[in-house]
């Protein structure tokens, strides 16, 4: 008994005739007949009934077919693992990401991937969102980390959700654990001078009928955190962008939660290497990296 015989038996059972199975498998009908006859002779039982209305599994054939499907699936899994390994014996994965994801998400994922596939070179470029998108479009990188959603030219997968938090300098008065909009309206804010993040925060404030008092707009998130620590204002930042939180800065949630979805993106309609998809599995905790 071999895999080919089991595949032929499965195909005959699915199509109900030897001729249809032969056409599906692109072999001669006589080859199908010989394979089934050889299998039945080896097992010493009839697996199919033949008649005017085609070929159908016997009762015992149906029971055996359950095991045959498992054997075929196991063989396909073996072939998949082998082909995957062959594609991961070298090569390179090029990644581009904005700073906070590059700092707090990617290092652990890259280390996990390299432990399993040490022969695959992984490069990481840190850039702003515009730079990440440009690198993907131009084929300069294989994977980009960016907030979702993105344009339809990219295939994307969600990696993590990142909460926007309020950073408040410690003062004379204690800061409540839960903040109301009225309490937030007493603060002046240092905003991130990055159109996408800033617009999300402004829209959130407007949605809930609140006025956002802005003291500064700063390009670097680390500068914003430092300014809050010096008492120059409060801030609303994605939690990953705020890390590490220095002494003298309190972190609170917004009255109505707000978050950004961080995802991985590849250029759509492009043939990517197996290593790219395996690294995407590592990012998502799927496949070989499923917990």
C-alpha positions as CSV (number, residue, x, y, z in Angstrom):
1,X,0.0,0.0,0.0
2,X,1.3,3.4,-0.9
3,X,0.3,7.0,-0.9
4,X,-0.5,7.1,-4.6
5,X,-3.0,4.2,-4.2
6,X,-4.7,5.9,-1.4
7,X,-5.0,9.2,-3.4
8,X,-6.5,7.3,-6.3
9,X,-9.0,5.6,-4.0
10,X,-9.9,8.9,-2.5
11,X,-10.4,10.5,-6.0
12,X,-12.6,7.6,-7.2
13,X,-14.7,7.9,-4.1
14,X,-15.1,11.7,-4.5
15,X,-15.9,11.6,-8.2
16,X,-17.9,8.3,-8.3
17,X,-16.2,6.8,-11.3
18,X,-12.8,5.5,-12.5
19,X,-12.9,7.6,-15.7
20,X,-13.6,10.9,-13.8
21,X,-10.8,10.0,-11.3
22,X,-8.4,9.4,-14.2
23,X,-9.3,12.7,-15.7
24,X,-8.8,14.5,-12.4
25,X,-5.5,12.9,-11.8
26,X,-4.4,13.1,-15.4
27,X,-3.6,9.4,-15.7
28,X,-5.1,6.6,-17.7
29,X,-8.3,4.8,-16.6
30,X,-6.3,1.5,-16.7
31,X,-3.8,3.0,-14.2
32,X,-6.7,3.8,-11.9
33,X,-8.1,0.3,-12.2
34,X,-4.7,-1.4,-11.6
35,X,-4.1,0.8,-8.5
36,X,-7.5,-0.1,-6.9
37,X,-7.2,-3.8,-7.8
38,X,-3.7,-3.9,-6.3
39,X,-4.8,-2.2,-3.1
40,X,-7.8,-4.5,-2.7
41,X,-5.7,-7.6,-3.4
42,X,-3.1,-6.5,-0.8
43,X,-5.8,-5.8,1.9
44,X,-7.9,-8.9,0.9
45,X,-11.2,-6.9,0.9
46,X,-13.4,-5.0,-1.6
47,X,-13.2,-1.3,-1.2
48,X,-15.5,-0.3,-4.0
49,X,-18.6,-1.5,-5.7
50,X,-18.7,-1.1,-9.5
51,X,-21.9,-0.8,-11.5
52,X,-23.8,1.1,-14.1
53,X,-24.1,4.1,-11.9
54,X,-20.4,4.3,-11.1
55,X,-18.0,3.3,-8.3
56,X,-18.9,3.7,-4.7
57,X,-17.2,2.8,-1.4
58,X,-18.3,-0.3,0.4
59,X,-19.1,0.0,4.1
60,X,-15.6,-1.2,4.9
61,X,-14.2,1.1,2.3
62,X,-15.8,4.1,4.0
63,X,-14.2,3.1,7.3
64,X,-10.8,2.6,5.7
65,X,-11.2,5.9,3.8
66,X,-11.2,7.8,7.2
67,X,-7.7,6.5,7.9
68,X,-6.6,7.0,4.3
69,X,-7.5,10.7,4.5
70,X,-5.5,11.0,7.7
71,X,-2.5,9.3,6.1
72,X,-2.7,11.6,3.0
73,X,-3.0,14.7,5.2
74,X,0.0,13.6,7.3
75,X,2.0,13.2,4.1
76,X,1.0,16.6,2.9
77,X,2.0,18.1,6.2
78,X,5.4,16.4,5.9
79,X,5.8,17.7,2.4
80,X,4.8,21.2,3.6
81,X,7.4,21.2,6.4
82,X,10.2,19.9,4.1
83,X,9.4,22.4,1.4
84,X,9.3,25.2,4.0
85,X,12.6,24.2,5.5
86,X,14.2,24.1,2.0
87,X,13.1,27.7,1.5
88,X,14.5,28.7,4.9
89,X,18.0,27.5,4.5
90,X,19.2,30.9,3.5
91,X,17.9,34.1,2.0
92,X,16.9,37.4,3.6
93,X,13.9,39.2,5.1
94,X,13.8,43.0,5.0
95,X,11.6,44.7,7.5
96,X,10.7,48.4,7.9
97,X,8.9,49.8,10.9
98,X,8.1,53.0,12.7
99,X,10.1,53.6,15.9
100,X,7.9,52.3,18.7
101,X,7.0,49.0,17.0
102,X,10.7,48.6,16.0
103,X,11.7,49.2,19.6
104,X,9.1,47.2,21.6
105,X,7.6,44.6,19.2
106,X,10.2,43.5,16.7
107,X,13.4,42.6,18.7
108,X,11.7,39.7,20.5
109,X,10.0,38.4,17.3
110,X,13.3,38.6,15.3
111,X,15.2,36.7,18.1
112,X,12.5,34.0,18.1
113,X,12.6,33.6,14.4
114,X,16.4,33.5,14.3
115,X,16.5,30.8,17.0
116,X,14.6,28.6,14.6
117,X,16.0,29.7,11.3
118,X,19.5,31.0,11.9
119,X,20.5,30.9,8.3
120,X,17.9,33.5,7.2
121,X,19.3,37.0,7.4
122,X,16.8,39.6,8.9
123,X,17.4,43.3,8.4
124,X,15.4,46.1,10.1
125,X,15.0,49.7,8.9
126,X,13.4,52.3,11.2
127,X,11.5,55.0,9.4
128,X,8.3,57.1,9.6
129,X,5.1,55.8,8.2
130,X,5.6,57.5,4.8
131,X,9.0,56.0,4.5
132,X,7.8,52.5,5.4
133,X,5.0,52.7,2.8
134,X,7.5,54.0,0.2
135,X,9.9,51.2,0.9
136,X,7.2,48.6,0.5
137,X,5.9,50.1,-2.8
138,X,9.4,50.3,-4.2
139,X,10.3,46.7,-3.2
140,X,13.0,47.9,-0.9
141,X,11.6,45.8,2.0
142,X,9.4,42.7,2.2
143,X,7.4,43.5,5.4
144,X,6.3,46.8,6.9
145,X,4.9,47.5,10.3
146,X,2.3,50.3,10.4
147,X,-1.0,51.3,11.8
148,X,-4.0,49.8,10.1
149,X,-6.0,50.1,7.9
150,X,-3.9,50.8,4.9
151,X,-4.4,51.1,1.1
152,X,-5.7,48.1,-0.8
153,X,-2.3,47.8,-2.5
154,X,-1.1,46.1,0.7
155,X,-2.1,42.8,2.2
156,X,-2.2,43.3,6.0
157,X,-2.5,41.3,9.2
158,X,-3.2,42.6,12.7
159,X,-0.4,42.2,15.1
160,X,-1.4,44.1,18.3
161,X,-3.7,46.8,19.6
162,X,-2.0,49.8,21.2
163,X,-4.0,51.9,23.7
164,X,-3.7,55.7,23.6
165,X,-2.9,56.9,27.2
166,X,-2.7,60.2,29.0
167,X,0.7,61.2,30.4
168,X,0.4,63.7,33.3
169,X,3.3,65.2,35.3
170,X,3.1,64.6,39.0
171,X,2.0,67.7,40.8
172,X,0.9,68.9,44.2
173,X,-2.5,67.4,43.9
174,X,-3.0,63.7,43.4
175,X,-4.2,62.5,40.0
176,X,-7.4,60.4,40.1
177,X,-7.1,56.8,38.8
178,X,-10.0,57.4,36.5
179,X,-10.2,60.7,34.6
180,X,-13.3,62.4,33.4
181,X,-13.5,64.7,30.3
182,X,-14.0,67.6,32.7
183,X,-10.8,66.8,34.5
184,X,-8.9,66.4,31.2
185,X,-10.1,69.8,30.1
186,X,-8.0,71.4,32.8
187,X,-4.8,70.2,31.1
188,X,-2.8,71.6,28.2
189,X,-1.4,68.9,25.9
190,X,1.8,68.3,24.0
191,X,0.7,66.5,20.9
192,X,2.6,64.2,18.6
193,X,3.4,66.2,15.4
194,X,2.5,63.2,13.2
195,X,-0.6,63.7,11.1
196,X,-2.2,60.3,11.6
197,X,-1.8,60.0,15.3
198,X,-2.7,63.7,15.9
199,X,-5.8,63.5,13.8
200,X,-7.0,60.4,15.6
201,X,-6.7,62.1,19.0
202,X,-8.4,65.3,17.7
203,X,-11.3,63.4,16.2
204,X,-11.7,61.4,19.4
205,X,-12.0,64.6,21.4
206,X,-14.5,66.1,18.8
207,X,-16.6,63.0,18.8
208,X,-17.2,63.4,22.5
209,X,-17.8,67.1,22.2
210,X,-14.6,68.1,24.0
211,X,-12.2,70.9,23.5
212,X,-8.5,69.9,23.3
213,X,-6.1,72.6,24.5
214,X,-2.7,72.2,22.7
215,X,0.4,73.7,24.2
216,X,3.0,72.2,21.8
217,X,3.3,69.9,18.8
218,X,6.5,67.9,18.8
219,X,7.9,65.5,16.3
220,X,9.7,63.0,18.5
221,X,7.7,60.9,21.1
222,X,10.7,60.7,23.4
223,X,10.9,64.5,23.5
224,X,7.2,64.6,24.4
225,X,7.6,62.2,27.3
226,X,10.6,64.2,28.5
227,X,8.7,67.5,28.4
228,X,5.8,65.9,30.4
229,X,8.4,64.8,33.0
230,X,9.5,68.4,33.2
231,X,6.0,69.6,33.9
232,X,5.6,71.4,30.5
233,X,2.2,69.8,29.8
234,X,0.4,66.6,29.5
235,X,0.3,64.3,26.5
236,X,-1.8,61.7,24.7
237,X,0.3,59.0,23.1
238,X,0.0,55.3,22.1
239,X,1.4,53.3,25.0
240,X,4.2,51.8,23.0
241,X,5.3,55.3,21.9
242,X,5.4,56.5,25.5
243,X,7.7,53.7,26.8
244,X,9.8,53.8,28.9
245,X,7.8,55.9,31.3
246,X,10.2,58.1,33.4
247,X,9.8,59.0,37.1
248,X,7.5,61.9,37.7
249,X,5.0,60.9,35.0
250,X,1.7,59.3,35.7
251,X,-0.2,57.2,33.1
252,X,-4.0,57.2,32.9
253,X,-6.6,55.8,30.5
254,X,-8.9,58.1,28.5
255,X,-12.5,58.3,29.7
256,X,-13.5,56.6,26.5
257,X,-10.8,54.2,25.3
258,X,-9.0,54.9,22.1
259,X,-6.5,52.5,20.4
260,X,-4.6,52.0,17.2
261,X,-4.2,48.7,15.4
262,X,-0.6,47.9,14.5
263,X,-0.3,45.5,11.6
264,X,2.2,43.9,9.3
265,X,1.9,44.7,5.6
266,X,3.3,43.2,2.4
267,X,2.8,44.5,-1.2
268,X,-0.2,42.7,-2.7
269,X,0.0,40.6,-5.9
270,X,3.7,39.9,-5.4
271,X,5.3,36.5,-5.1
272,X,7.0,36.5,-1.6
273,X,9.5,33.9,-0.3
274,X,8.4,31.3,2.2
275,X,10.6,33.1,4.8
276,X,8.4,36.1,4.6
277,X,5.2,34.2,5.4
278,X,7.0,32.3,8.2
279,X,8.1,35.6,9.8
280,X,4.5,36.8,9.5
281,X,3.5,33.7,11.5
282,X,6.1,34.6,14.1
283,X,4.7,38.1,14.4
284,X,1.1,36.7,14.8
285,X,2.0,33.7,16.9
286,X,0.7,31.3,14.3
287,X,1.9,28.2,12.5
288,X,5.3,27.0,13.8
289,X,5.2,29.8,16.4
290,X,1.7,29.1,17.8
291,X,1.8,29.2,21.6
